[in-house]
Amino acid sequence: MQVYLVGGAVRDQLLGLDSYDKDWVVVGSTPEMMLAKGYTAVGKDFPVFLHPETKEEHALARTERKSGAGYTGFECFFDQSVTLEEDLIRRDLTINAMAMDKEGQLYDPYGGQHDLNHRLLRHVSDAFTEDPLRVLRVARFAAKLASLGFSVAEETQQLMRQIAESGELETLTPERVWLEWHKSLSTPRPDVFLSVLRDCGALSVVLPEIDALFGVPQPEQWHPEIDTGIHTLLVAEQAAKISRSLPVRFAAQVHDLGKGVTPKSEWPSHKMHCHTGLNLIKKLCSRVRVPNEFRDLALMVCEQHSNVHRAAELKPQTVVKILNKFDVWRKAERLEDILLCCQADHAGRKGLADKPYPQADLFRKAYQAAAAVDVQAIIRDGFKGPSIRDEQEKRRIEAVRVVLDK
C-alpha cells in the first residue's frame, strides 16, 4: 500500500500557494484493507475513505470508462493492480495530474511541472472530452490562476469547443453549473471564468443571458468600450478588486442583463434595462438554483444602479424611497454591498477605472442622516399610531435634504 498526495494540493505547493484541502490516492490496497486500518468509508460511486486521525480523503487508485452521457456517465474500475500513472491519466489537466509521496518526491508522468513553468492549462489526454464538466473546471482554474499568467492551451481550447458543440454541456445539472460559477466568484479574476467559457462557445449554453450581452452596443459617450459584454467583464474584474463578497461579485456580473433583450431598433440606448433585467435575473437564478442572498442583492442592484449613479440629481424624497426599497433600516450592511456594485459598474468602463465615484459617499451620508432620526423624539412630540411612521419619513427626507444641499 502506497499513499500519494495528488491534485490541487501538489499544484498549489509547487506554485507557492496556500492549499486548504488535501486529497490522497492509495495504490495497492483494497476496501477491506482500508477498513482494517481504521479508515471510514464515505465514497458512494467509488471507494473513498477518511483517514482515522486527519479525516482527509483517501481514494483508491482507479480507472474510468465512459458508459453514458454527461459527467456522471462513467464506470469506475479499481483493484490492487491499478497503477499511479493509470489513476493520474484520467484527470483533467496536467497541472492536476501530479503526485507526491510522503518523502516529497514528485511523480509527474504527463508534464505537469513543464506546464506550470510555462503557465499553461493543458489537458492530460483526449479522454478530456468525455466529461463536459471539465469545460467549467478549466474556466475556473483559468480564473484562479490568471493573475499568475496562466492561459488555456490552444489544443485544450479546441477540445472545449468540441464539447460545447457536442451538446454534452446540456447534461450538466443546474447545481453543478452553479457550483463552478460560485467557486469562480472567489477567485482573483472571476471575469476570466466568463471569458474562457465564451471563447469556447460554452457560455451561450450554460449562461445564455450573459452571452447575449456580447455584441450589444451602448452609448460611446458613457461607455467607451461600447460592447455590453466587454463592459460586463470589466465590471466583474473591478468588483473582485474592491470586494471579497461573493454576492457583490455575482450581482456585478448580472446587473445589466436587461440590455441583452433591448430591441435593436432602440440601440445603443437601453432606457428600460433596469426593469427588463429583473425577470431575466429571476429566471436565471431559478434555473441555476442561485441562493436567495445572491438573487436579492442582484435584483436591487439591477433595479436601482442607474438611480445611484444619478445621486446628485435625485430629490431627497427619491433618495429616501430608494433607501426604503433597500430595507437598510433593518439590514444596514446591504447599502454598502449595493454601493460597491455601483462603484464597480462605474469603474468597469474602458479607460475610466480610476475615475472617482462620489455618488457612493452621497448615499452613505444620506443614509447616516436619515438613520439618525430618533423615533422616540417623534413619540415625545405627541405623534401616535400610523402618524409616527409618516412623521419619521418626513424627518428623514428633511435630514437628507440638508445633506444633499451641502
ROBA-590854 format. One line per field, with one value per residue (C-alpha): y negated, x, z negated; residue number from 1. Coordinates in Angstrom, 1 decimal. Last residue first. Example, Ala and Ser with C-alpha at 12.3 -4.5 7.8 and 13.67 -1.06 7.14 Angstrom:
<pts>
Y = c(1.1/4.5)
X = c(13.7/12.3)
Z = c(-7.1/-7.8)
num = c(2/1)
</pts>
This chain:
<pts>
Y = c(-71.0/-70.8/-67.0/-66.6/-69.1/-67.4/-64.0/-65.2/-66.7/-63.4/-61.5/-63.9/-63.4/-59.6/-59.7/-61.8/-59.3/-56.4/-58.1/-59.0/-55.3/-55.1/-58.2/-61.5/-63.6/-65.2/-62.6/-59.9/-61.7/-62.0/-58.3/-57.6/-59.5/-60.4/-59.4/-56.8/-59.6/-61.4/-58.2/-57.1/-60.4/-60.4/-56.9/-57.8/-60.9/-58.9/-56.4/-59.1/-60.5/-57.8/-59.0/-57.9/-55.3/-52.6/-55.1/-54.0/-51.4/-51.2/-48.9/-51.8/-52.9/-49.4/-48.5/-51.6/-50.5/-47.0/-48.6/-50.8/-47.8/-46.0/-49.1/-49.5/-45.9/-46.3/-48.3/-45.5/-46.6/-50.3/-49.4/-47.9/-48.5/-49.7/-52.1/-53.5/-54.1/-56.0/-58.0/-59.0/-59.9/-62.0/-63.9/-64.7/-63.0/-64.8/-64.2/-60.5/-59.9/-56.8/-55.5/-55.9/-53.9/-51.2/-50.9/-48.0/-45.8/-46.5/-45.5/-42.4/-41.3/-41.7/-39.5/-36.8/-36.4/-36.1/-33.9/-31.2/-30.5/-27.4/-27.6/-27.8/-29.9/-32.3/-32.7/-33.2/-35.8/-37.6/-37.7/-38.9/-41.8/-42.8/-44.2/-46.9/-48.3/-47.7/-50.0/-53.0/-50.9/-53.3/-51.9/-50.6/-51.2/-49.5/-46.5/-45.8/-45.6/-42.0/-41.8/-45.2/-43.7/-41.5/-44.7/-43.8/-40.2/-40.2/-42.9/-41.0/-37.9/-39.8/-41.5/-38.1/-36.7/-39.4/-39.9/-43.4/-46.2/-44.2/-41.5/-44.1/-45.7/-42.4/-41.7/-45.3/-44.9/-41.6/-43.2/-46.1/-43.7/-42.1/-45.5/-46.4/-50.2/-50.1/-53.9/-53.6/-56.8/-58.8/-55.6/-54.9/-51.1/-48.4/-44.7/-42.4/-40.5/-40.8/-37.6/-35.6/-36.8/-35.5/-32.4/-31.1/-27.4/-27.1/-30.5/-30.5/-27.2/-28.6/-28.1/-31.8/-32.4/-30.0/-31.5/-35.0/-34.1/-32.4/-35.2/-37.7/-35.9/-37.1/-36.7/-33.6/-33.5/-34.1/-31.1/-28.8/-30.1/-29.5/-26.0/-25.2/-27.0/-24.8/-21.7/-22.5/-23.3/-19.8/-19.3/-17.3/-20.4/-20.6/-17.4/-19.1/-18.2/-21.8/-22.8/-19.6/-20.3/-23.9/-22.6/-20.2/-23.1/-25.2/-22.3/-22.4/-26.2/-25.9/-27.8/-30.7/-31.2/-34.4/-34.3/-36.6/-34.2/-31.3/-31.2/-32.4/-29.9/-27.3/-28.2/-28.1/-24.7/-23.4/-24.7/-22.8/-19.8/-19.4/-18.1/-14.8/-12.6/-15.3/-15.1/-11.5/-13.1/-13.1/-15.2/-18.5/-21.7/-24.8/-26.6/-28.8/-27.7/-26.6/-25.0/-23.3/-21.8/-20.7/-19.0/-17.0/-13.8/-11.4/-13.8/-12.0/-14.3/-13.0/-14.8/-11.9/-11.3/-10.7/-13.4/-13.3/-15.2/-15.1/-18.5/-20.5/-18.1/-19.0/-16.8/-13.6/-10.1/-9.9/-10.2/-6.9/-4.9/-6.5/-5.6/-2.0/0.1/3.7/3.5/3.0/0.3/-0.2/-3.1/-3.2/-6.7/-8.6/-11.1/-14.0/-13.7/-10.8/-7.2/-4.5/-6.3/-4.2/-5.2/-4.0/-3.8/-4.3/-4.0/-7.4/-8.9/-11.9/-13.7/-12.8/-13.5/-10.7/-7.7/-8.8/-9.2/-6.7/-7.0/-3.9/-4.7/-5.9/-6.4/-7.1/-7.6/-4.5/-5.2/-4.2/-2.1/0.0/2.9/0.6/-0.3/3.4/4.4/1.6/2.8/1.5/1.3/-2.4/-4.9/-8.4/-11.4/-14.6/-17.6/-20.6/-24.0/-24.9/-28.1/-29.0/-28.6/-27.4/-23.9/-23.7/-24.8/-22.0/-19.3/-20.3/-20.6/-17.1/-14.3/-13.4/-9.8/-6.7/-3.3/0.0)
X = c(-24.3/-27.7/-27.7/-27.0/-29.7/-32.2/-31.4/-32.4/-35.6/-36.5/-35.8/-37.9/-40.8/-40.5/-40.4/-43.5/-45.4/-44.1/-45.4/-48.7/-49.6/-50.0/-49.2/-47.3/-47.1/-43.6/-42.3/-43.3/-41.2/-38.3/-38.5/-38.3/-35.0/-33.8/-30.2/-30.9/-31.8/-28.5/-26.4/-28.3/-27.8/-24.2/-23.7/-25.7/-23.6/-20.4/-21.4/-22.2/-18.7/-17.3/-13.8/-12.4/-9.7/-11.3/-12.3/-10.1/-12.6/-15.6/-15.9/-15.2/-18.8/-20.2/-17.7/-18.8/-22.4/-21.6/-19.8/-22.8/-25.1/-22.9/-22.5/-26.3/-26.9/-24.9/-27.7/-30.2/-33.1/-33.2/-31.4/-34.6/-33.1/-36.6/-36.7/-33.2/-34.6/-37.6/-35.3/-33.3/-36.4/-37.7/-34.4/-34.7/-32.1/-29.6/-26.5/-27.3/-27.5/-25.3/-27.5/-30.5/-28.9/-27.9/-31.5/-33.3/-30.3/-28.6/-31.7/-32.3/-28.7/-28.8/-32.0/-30.5/-27.3/-29.0/-31.7/-29.2/-28.8/-30.5/-29.3/-32.8/-34.3/-31.4/-31.5/-35.3/-35.2/-32.2/-34.0/-37.2/-35.4/-33.3/-36.4/-36.7/-33.2/-32.9/-35.7/-33.8/-31.2/-30.0/-27.5/-29.7/-33.5/-34.3/-32.1/-34.8/-33.3/-33.0/-29.4/-29.5/-31.7/-28.8/-27.0/-26.6/-25.7/-21.9/-21.9/-24.6/-22.3/-19.3/-21.4/-23.0/-19.4/-18.2/-14.4/-14.9/-12.9/-10.8/-13.3/-15.9/-13.5/-13.0/-16.7/-17.3/-14.7/-16.3/-19.8/-18.4/-17.0/-20.4/-22.1/-19.9/-19.3/-15.8/-16.0/-19.2/-20.8/-20.3/-20.0/-23.7/-24.0/-23.7/-24.9/-22.2/-21.8/-24.8/-26.5/-23.6/-24.8/-28.3/-27.1/-25.3/-24.7/-25.2/-24.2/-21.3/-19.9/-18.8/-15.1/-14.2/-17.4/-16.4/-13.0/-14.5/-16.9/-14.3/-11.8/-14.3/-14.0/-10.3/-8.9/-11.0/-14.0/-16.5/-15.1/-16.3/-19.9/-19.7/-18.4/-21.1/-23.8/-23.2/-23.1/-26.4/-28.1/-27.3/-24.9/-26.4/-26.7/-22.9/-22.9/-24.5/-21.5/-20.7/-19.6/-17.6/-15.7/-15.1/-13.5/-11.4/-10.2/-9.4/-7.3/-5.3/-4.9/-3.5/-5.6/-3.8/-1.8/-0.1/-0.1/-3.1/-4.9/-4.5/-7.9/-9.8/-8.1/-8.8/-12.5/-12.6/-10.8/-13.5/-16.3/-15.1/-14.2/-17.9/-18.4/-16.6/-15.7/-13.8/-10.8/-10.4/-8.1/-5.4/-3.9/-5.5/-3.4/-3.7/-0.4/1.8/5.1/6.6/3.3/3.1/6.5/5.6/2.5/4.4/2.3/4.2/4.9/5.7/7.3/9.4/8.4/9.2/5.5/4.9/4.0/1.6/1.0/-2.1/-3.6/-1.0/-1.6/-5.3/-8.4/-7.5/-7.9/-4.1/-3.4/-5.0/-3.2/0.1/-0.4/-1.0/-4.2/-3.3/-4.6/-8.2/-10.3/-12.6/-15.0/-17.8/-18.7/-21.7/-21.9/-20.3/-22.7/-23.9/-23.2/-20.5/-17.2/-14.5/-12.7/-9.5/-8.9/-6.4/-8.2/-9.3/-8.0/-9.9/-8.5/-10.0/-6.6/-6.8/-8.7/-8.1/-11.4/-12.1/-13.1/-14.0/-16.1/-19.6/-20.7/-17.4/-17.6/-15.7/-14.0/-10.3/-9.3/-6.5/-8.9/-11.3/-8.5/-7.5/-11.1/-11.6/-8.5/-4.9/-2.0/-2.1/-3.8/-4.6/-4.6/-6.5/-5.5/-7.8/-6.6/-3.9/-2.0/0.0/3.7/3.2/4.7/2.5/-0.5/-0.1/0.6/-2.5/-4.6/-4.1/-2.4/-0.7/0.4/-0.1/1.5/0.0)
Z = c(-1.5/0.1/0.3/-3.4/-4.5/-2.1/-3.6/-7.1/-5.6/-3.9/-7.2/-9.1/-6.7/-6.8/-10.6/-10.6/-8.5/-10.6/-13.8/-12.2/-11.9/-15.7/-17.7/-17.4/-20.6/-20.3/-22.7/-20.1/-17.4/-19.8/-20.5/-16.7/-16.5/-13.0/-12.9/-10.2/-7.8/-8.3/-8.1/-4.9/-3.2/-4.1/-2.6/0.5/1.1/0.4/3.1/5.6/5.3/7.6/8.7/12.1/11.7/13.9/16.6/19.6/20.8/18.4/15.4/12.9/12.8/12.7/9.9/8.0/8.4/7.1/4.1/3.5/3.4/0.9/-1.2/-1.4/-2.4/-5.6/-7.1/-7.0/-9.1/-8.3/-5.0/-3.6/-0.1/1.1/-1.9/-0.9/2.6/1.2/-1.0/2.1/4.0/1.1/1.1/4.9/7.1/9.3/7.1/6.8/10.6/10.5/7.6/9.9/12.7/10.1/8.8/10.5/11.3/8.0/6.1/8.2/7.8/4.0/3.8/6.1/4.2/0.8/2.4/3.4/7.1/8.3/11.9/13.3/10.6/10.5/14.3/14.3/11.5/13.2/16.5/14.8/13.2/16.3/18.1/15.4/15.2/18.9/19.9/21.2/23.1/25.8/28.4/29.7/29.7/33.1/31.9/29.3/25.8/24.7/23.8/22.1/19.4/18.2/17.0/13.2/13.9/13.3/10.6/8.7/8.6/7.3/4.6/3.6/3.4/1.0/1.4/2.7/4.4/6.9/7.5/8.4/10.8/12.8/12.9/14.1/16.9/17.9/18.0/20.1/22.6/22.9/23.2/26.2/26.4/24.6/24.4/22.4/21.3/24.6/26.5/26.0/25.6/28.2/27.9/29.4/26.2/23.8/25.1/23.5/20.1/20.5/22.2/19.1/19.6/23.4/24.7/22.2/23.7/27.1/26.5/26.1/24.1/21.4/21.2/21.0/18.2/16.0/16.8/15.3/11.9/11.7/8.2/7.5/5.1/7.8/9.7/6.9/7.3/11.1/10.6/8.0/10.0/13.1/10.9/9.2/12.5/13.7/16.6/19.5/21.7/21.8/23.8/26.8/29.0/29.9/26.4/26.1/29.4/28.3/25.1/27.2/29.3/26.2/25.0/28.2/27.8/24.2/21.7/20.0/16.8/16.1/12.3/12.1/14.4/11.9/10.3/13.3/15.6/13.0/13.1/16.9/16.8/14.4/16.5/19.6/17.4/16.5/20.1/19.2/22.2/24.0/21.5/22.6/25.3/22.7/19.9/20.9/20.8/18.7/19.4/17.3/18.9/15.6/14.5/18.0/17.5/14.0/15.3/18.0/18.0/15.8/12.9/9.7/7.2/4.3/1.0/-1.3/-1.9/1.8/4.3/7.2/10.4/12.6/11.6/13.6/16.5/16.6/16.4/14.5/16.0/16.6/12.9/11.9/14.7/13.7/10.0/11.0/10.8/9.9/6.3/7.5/9.0/12.0/12.4/14.9/16.2/17.3/14.4/16.4/19.2/21.4/20.8/20.4/20.5/18.8/15.6/13.9/10.2/7.4/4.1/2.7/-0.6/-1.9/-5.0/-8.4/-10.0/-12.5/-11.1/-7.5/-5.6/-2.8/0.8/2.8/5.9/6.6/3.0/1.2/-2.6/-4.0/-7.3/-7.7/-10.7/-9.1/-8.6/-6.8/-4.3/-3.8/-3.1/-0.6/1.2/1.5/4.0/4.7/2.4/3.7/1.3/1.4/-0.7/-1.0/-2.3/0.1/-0.2/3.0/3.5/7.1/6.4/3.3/5.2/7.8/5.2/3.2/6.4/7.5/5.5/2.2/2.6/0.4/1.2/0.0)
num = c(406/405/404/403/402/401/400/399/398/397/396/395/394/393/392/391/390/389/388/387/386/385/384/383/382/381/380/379/378/377/376/375/374/373/372/371/370/369/368/367/366/365/364/363/362/361/360/359/358/357/356/355/354/353/352/351/350/349/348/347/346/345/344/343/342/341/340/339/338/337/336/335/334/333/332/331/330/329/328/327/326/325/324/323/322/321/320/319/318/317/316/315/314/313/312/311/310/309/308/307/306/305/304/303/302/301/300/299/298/297/296/295/294/293/292/291/290/289/288/287/286/285/284/283/282/281/280/279/278/277/276/275/274/273/272/271/270/269/268/267/266/265/264/263/262/261/260/259/258/257/256/255/254/253/252/251/250/249/248/247/246/245/244/243/242/241/240/239/238/237/236/235/234/233/232/231/230/229/228/227/226/225/224/223/222/221/220/219/218/217/216/215/214/213/212/211/210/209/208/207/206/205/204/203/202/201/200/199/198/197/196/195/194/193/192/191/190/189/188/187/186/185/184/183/182/181/180/179/178/177/176/175/174/173/172/171/170/169/168/167/166/165/164/163/162/161/160/159/158/157/156/155/154/153/152/151/150/149/148/147/146/145/144/143/142/141/140/139/138/137/136/135/134/133/132/131/130/129/128/127/126/125/124/123/122/121/120/119/118/117/116/115/114/113/112/111/110/109/108/107/106/105/104/103/102/101/100/99/98/97/96/95/94/93/92/91/90/89/88/87/86/85/84/83/82/81/80/79/78/77/76/75/74/73/72/71/70/69/68/67/66/65/64/63/62/61/60/59/58/57/56/55/54/53/52/51/50/49/48/47/46/45/44/43/42/41/40/39/38/37/36/35/34/33/32/31/30/29/28/27/26/25/24/23/22/21/20/19/18/17/16/15/14/13/12/11/10/9/8/7/6/5/4/3/2/1)
</pts>
